[in-house]
Amino acid sequence: MDAQNDLSDFDYELPPTLIAQKPVSKRTDSRLMVVDGDVEQDWFFRDFIKLIEPTDVLVVNDTKVVKARLHGLKDTGGAVEILVERIDEPTIAYCHVRASKPLKVGRLVHIDDQNLEVLSHGDELSRILFPIDVLDFLERYGHVPLPPYIGRAAEPDDEQRYQTVYRRVPGAVAAPTAGLHFDDALLEAIRMRGTKIVPVTLHVGAGTFQPVRVEDPNQHFMHAERYRIPPSSRREIDHCQGRVIAVGTTVVRALESAARTGNDCGETRLFIRPGFRFDCVDALITNFHLPRSTLLMLVSAFIGNARMRQVYAAAVERGYRFYSYGDAMFCERADV
């Protein structure tokens, strides 16, 4: 197996014009690069159905993005931005806090007529007390947490388009973006073909956007995310006669975490990089990811570092759209 440890092995040049700022008008009109051996084929996502068989199991992440970004004020009138990372208790959440000066423990943040209290600080996250249930508060006062590389404010259309059509369980602060390409008609066509579609839940955290900052990726401290694989999904996966196809890196992380721990529910810090042995996932649908990111390392582990670099070079040359609102690729696991 490949075992690259140099961060430069996961770097590439991307023209800013290829970073998608908005989704295509119709979900299935996005492009799909099919990685077939040494060839990269250019498809549209609406044709994905041609790639699957009735014996396959398609695994999707049914997490729902919450309106996790909040804008408030300090007692002094200074601006505060809060991004909820994960909910700890019904009225308490771990959050990223941005302000001109760090907020002291016990200080209040004012949002409309509501007050949030800073309970404690960690290395990156602050523990914050909300006046009501966190999810209810976010639905009332929050904004769609678009990724930092989308250089615009959230618009009303993002409330639908930055969600999968099958979202169900609130808790993510970033979308499982591979799933954004599916619409109800395509999913129904896949079911009619006989292919099982089963959900898992992994609540995507803001850490998914963080680049690896240490030259030796083995020293990177992986962010934690919560996941759950329902018993009905587990049965279909275990009895799959074809390929287990993961819709997105979040599904890969959930399934491979469960394969290692034997737990279908829990918190994972699994860091998938070259040298990793896959036990569950056979094929992957994924978007094109940030340089030096853990998601790119996962793709590199799945198809090999050299092949990943070839695919990304081809995607840039052919004008594919990158990142959350961008295009997708389909690949099968290589023995690398």
C-alpha positions in Angstrom: 0.0 0.0 0.0 0.9 3.6 -0.5 2.1 5.3 2.7 2.7 8.9 1.8 3.6 11.1 4.8 4.6 14.4 3.2 1.9 17.0 3.3 3.0 18.2 -0.2 1.7 14.9 -1.6 -1.8 16.2 -0.9 -1.4 19.7 -2.4 -2.5 20.9 -5.8 -3.0 24.2 -7.6 -6.6 25.3 -8.1 -7.7 28.4 -10.0 -10.2 30.3 -7.8 -12.6 30.5 -10.7 -13.2 26.7 -10.3 -14.5 27.1 -6.7 -18.3 26.8 -7.0 -20.1 29.7 -5.4 -23.6 28.5 -6.2 -25.1 25.1 -7.1 -26.2 24.3 -10.6 -29.9 25.0 -11.2 -30.8 21.3 -11.1 -29.1 18.9 -8.7 -28.5 16.1 -11.3 -27.1 18.5 -13.9 -23.8 18.6 -12.0 -20.9 16.8 -13.7 -19.7 13.4 -12.7 -16.1 12.2 -13.3 -16.1 8.4 -13.5 -12.7 7.1 -12.6 -12.4 3.9 -14.6 -9.0 2.3 -14.2 -6.5 4.7 -15.9 -9.3 6.6 -17.6 -11.4 9.6 -16.4 -14.8 9.6 -18.1 -16.9 12.8 -18.2 -20.6 12.1 -17.3 -23.5 14.1 -15.8 -24.8 13.0 -12.4 -28.2 12.2 -13.8 -26.5 9.2 -15.6 -25.2 7.8 -12.3 -27.9 5.1 -12.4 -25.9 3.4 -15.2 -23.1 2.7 -12.8 -25.1 0.7 -10.2 -26.4 -2.9 -10.1 -29.4 -4.4 -8.2 -27.0 -6.2 -5.9 -25.3 -3.0 -4.8 -26.2 -1.1 -1.6 -26.1 2.7 -1.7 -25.4 4.2 1.7 -26.4 7.8 2.3 -25.9 10.2 5.2 -29.2 11.5 6.4 -27.9 14.2 8.7 -29.6 17.6 8.4 -27.6 20.9 8.4 -28.8 23.2 11.2 -28.6 27.0 11.0 -25.5 26.9 13.1 -24.1 30.4 12.4 -25.2 33.2 14.9 -24.5 36.9 14.9 -24.6 38.7 18.3 -23.2 41.5 20.4 -21.1 41.8 23.5 -22.1 44.1 26.4 -19.8 46.7 24.9 -21.6 46.5 21.5 -18.8 44.6 19.8 -19.7 42.0 17.2 -19.6 38.3 18.0 -19.9 35.4 15.6 -20.8 32.0 16.9 -20.6 28.7 15.0 -22.2 25.8 16.8 -20.0 22.7 16.4 -21.9 20.1 18.4 -24.7 20.0 20.9 -23.7 18.6 24.3 -26.9 18.9 26.3 -30.3 20.2 25.1 -29.4 23.8 26.1 -25.6 23.6 25.9 -23.3 23.5 22.8 -19.7 23.5 22.0 -19.0 26.5 19.6 -16.4 28.4 17.7 -16.5 32.0 18.8 -15.1 34.9 16.9 -14.8 38.4 18.5 -12.3 41.2 18.5 -11.1 40.0 22.0 -11.7 36.6 23.7 -14.9 36.5 25.7 -14.4 35.8 29.4 -16.2 33.0 31.2 -19.5 34.3 32.5 -19.9 37.0 29.8 -23.1 37.2 27.9 -23.7 37.4 24.1 -26.9 39.2 23.1 -28.9 38.0 20.1 -32.1 40.0 19.7 -33.7 39.8 23.1 -32.0 36.5 24.0 -28.8 36.0 26.1 -26.2 33.3 25.7 -23.6 32.7 28.5 -20.0 31.5 28.0 -19.5 28.6 30.4 -15.9 27.6 29.6 -13.2 27.7 27.0 -11.2 24.8 25.5 -8.4 24.9 23.0 -10.7 25.6 20.0 -14.2 25.4 21.3 -16.2 27.3 23.9 -19.0 25.8 25.9 -22.1 28.0 25.7 -25.4 28.0 27.6 -28.5 28.8 25.5 -31.7 30.2 27.0 -33.8 27.5 25.3 -33.2 24.2 23.4 -30.2 24.7 21.1 -31.9 23.4 18.0 -35.0 25.5 18.6 -32.8 28.6 19.1 -30.8 28.0 15.9 -34.0 27.5 13.8 -35.3 30.8 15.1 -32.1 33.0 15.1 -29.5 31.1 13.1 -28.2 31.3 9.5 -27.1 28.6 7.1 -23.4 28.0 7.8 -21.9 28.2 4.3 -18.3 27.1 4.0 -15.6 29.8 4.3 -14.6 29.5 0.6 -18.0 30.6 -0.5 -17.5 34.3 -0.7 -21.1 35.5 -0.2 -23.7 35.6 2.5 -26.3 32.8 2.7 -29.4 33.4 0.6 -32.9 31.9 1.0 -32.2 29.3 -1.7 -29.3 27.9 0.3 -31.7 26.7 3.0 -32.8 24.0 0.5 -29.8 23.6 -1.7 -27.3 23.2 1.1 -29.3 20.2 2.3 -29.7 16.7 0.8 -33.3 15.8 -0.3 -33.2 12.9 2.2 -31.9 14.8 5.3 -33.7 13.7 8.4 -31.7 14.0 11.6 -30.7 17.6 12.7 -27.1 18.0 13.9 -24.6 18.8 11.1 -23.0 22.2 10.6 -21.7 21.3 7.1 -23.5 19.4 4.4 -22.5 15.9 3.3 -21.9 17.3 -0.1 -21.8 14.2 -2.2 -25.5 13.8 -1.5 -26.4 17.2 -2.9 -26.4 15.8 -6.4 -29.3 13.4 -5.8 -32.9 14.4 -6.4 -36.1 12.5 -5.6 -36.5 11.3 -9.2 -33.0 9.8 -9.4 -33.4 8.1 -6.0 -36.7 6.6 -7.1 -35.1 5.3 -10.3 -32.3 3.7 -8.3 -34.9 1.9 -6.1 -36.9 0.8 -9.1 -33.7 -0.8 -10.4 -33.6 -2.9 -7.3 -30.7 -1.3 -5.6 -31.1 -0.8 -1.8 -30.7 2.7 -0.5 -29.9 2.8 3.3 -29.2 5.7 5.7 -26.5 6.2 8.3 -26.1 9.4 10.3 -22.9 11.3 10.8 -23.2 14.9 12.0 -20.5 16.8 9.9 -18.6 19.3 12.0 -16.8 22.5 11.0 -13.5 20.6 11.3 -14.2 19.1 7.9 -12.9 22.4 6.3 -9.7 22.6 8.3 -6.5 21.9 6.4 -3.8 19.8 7.9 -1.1 22.2 9.3 1.6 19.8 10.3 4.1 18.6 7.7 3.8 15.0 8.9 0.1 14.2 8.5 0.5 11.4 11.1 0.8 14.1 13.7 -2.6 15.7 12.8 -5.2 15.6 15.5 -8.5 14.6 13.9 -11.7 16.3 14.8 -14.5 14.2 16.3 -17.9 13.5 14.8 -20.9 11.6 16.0 -22.4 8.7 14.0 -25.1 6.1 14.0 -25.8 3.1 11.8 -29.4 1.9 12.2 -30.0 -1.9 12.6 -32.0 -2.0 9.4 -29.1 -0.4 7.5 -26.6 -2.7 9.1 -28.5 -5.8 8.0 -28.5 -4.6 4.3 -24.8 -3.7 4.4 -23.8 -7.0 6.0 -25.9 -9.0 3.4 -24.8 -7.0 0.4 -24.1 -9.3 -2.6 -22.6 -6.5 -4.7 -20.7 -3.3 -3.8 -21.2 -1.1 -0.8 -21.3 2.3 -2.4 -20.7 5.2 0.0 -22.3 8.6 -0.9 -19.6 10.8 0.5 -16.6 10.6 2.8 -18.8 11.0 5.9 -20.4 7.6 5.1 -17.0 6.1 4.6 -15.9 7.4 8.0 -19.0 6.1 9.7 -18.9 2.6 8.1 -15.1 2.1 8.6 -15.3 3.4 12.2 -18.0 0.8 13.0 -15.9 -1.9 11.3 -13.0 -1.2 13.6 -14.8 -0.7 16.9 -17.8 -3.0 16.4 -20.0 -0.1 17.6 -22.7 1.2 15.3 -23.2 4.3 17.4 -20.6 6.6 18.9 -18.1 9.3 18.3 -15.2 8.9 15.8 -11.8 10.5 15.3 -10.9 8.0 12.6 -8.3 9.5 10.3 -8.2 7.7 6.9 -5.0 8.3 5.0 -2.7 6.3 2.7 -1.9 3.0 4.3 -5.4 2.5 5.6 -7.1 -0.8 5.1 -10.7 -0.6 4.1 -13.0 -3.2 5.5 -16.5 -2.2 4.3 -16.7 0.4 1.5 -16.2 -0.8 -2.1 -17.0 2.4 -4.1 -17.3 6.1 -3.4 -19.1 9.1 -4.7 -17.4 12.3 -3.5 -16.9 15.9 -4.4 -13.5 17.5 -5.2 -11.9 18.5 -2.0 -9.6 21.2 -0.5 -5.8 20.8 -0.9 -4.0 19.5 2.2 -7.3 18.3 3.7 -8.1 15.1 5.5 -10.9 14.5 2.9 -8.3 14.5 0.1 -6.2 12.1 2.1 -9.2 9.8 2.4 -9.6 9.8 -1.4 -5.9 9.2 -1.8 -6.1 6.2 0.5 -9.1 4.9 -1.5 -7.6 5.1 -5.0 -3.9 5.7 -4.4 -2.0 8.9 -4.1 -0.6 8.9 -7.7 -4.1 8.2 -9.1 -5.7 10.9 -7.0 -3.2 13.4 -8.3 -3.9 12.4 -11.9 -7.7 12.6 -11.4 -7.5 16.1 -9.8 -5.2 17.3 -12.5 -7.7 16.1 -15.1 -10.6 17.8 -13.2 -8.8 21.1 -13.2 -7.9 20.9 -16.8 -11.4 20.0 -17.8 -13.0 22.8 -15.7 -14.8 20.8 -13.1 -16.4 22.8 -10.3 -14.8 22.2 -6.9 -15.8 21.9 -3.2 -19.3 21.9 -1.6 -21.4 23.2 -4.5 -19.2 21.7 -7.1 -19.2 18.5 -9.2 -18.6 14.9 -8.2 -16.5 11.9 -8.9 -17.2 8.1 -8.7 -14.4 5.7 -8.0 -14.0 2.1 -6.9 -11.5 1.1 -4.2 -8.1 0.2 -5.5 -5.7 -2.3 -3.9 -3.1 0.4 -3.2 
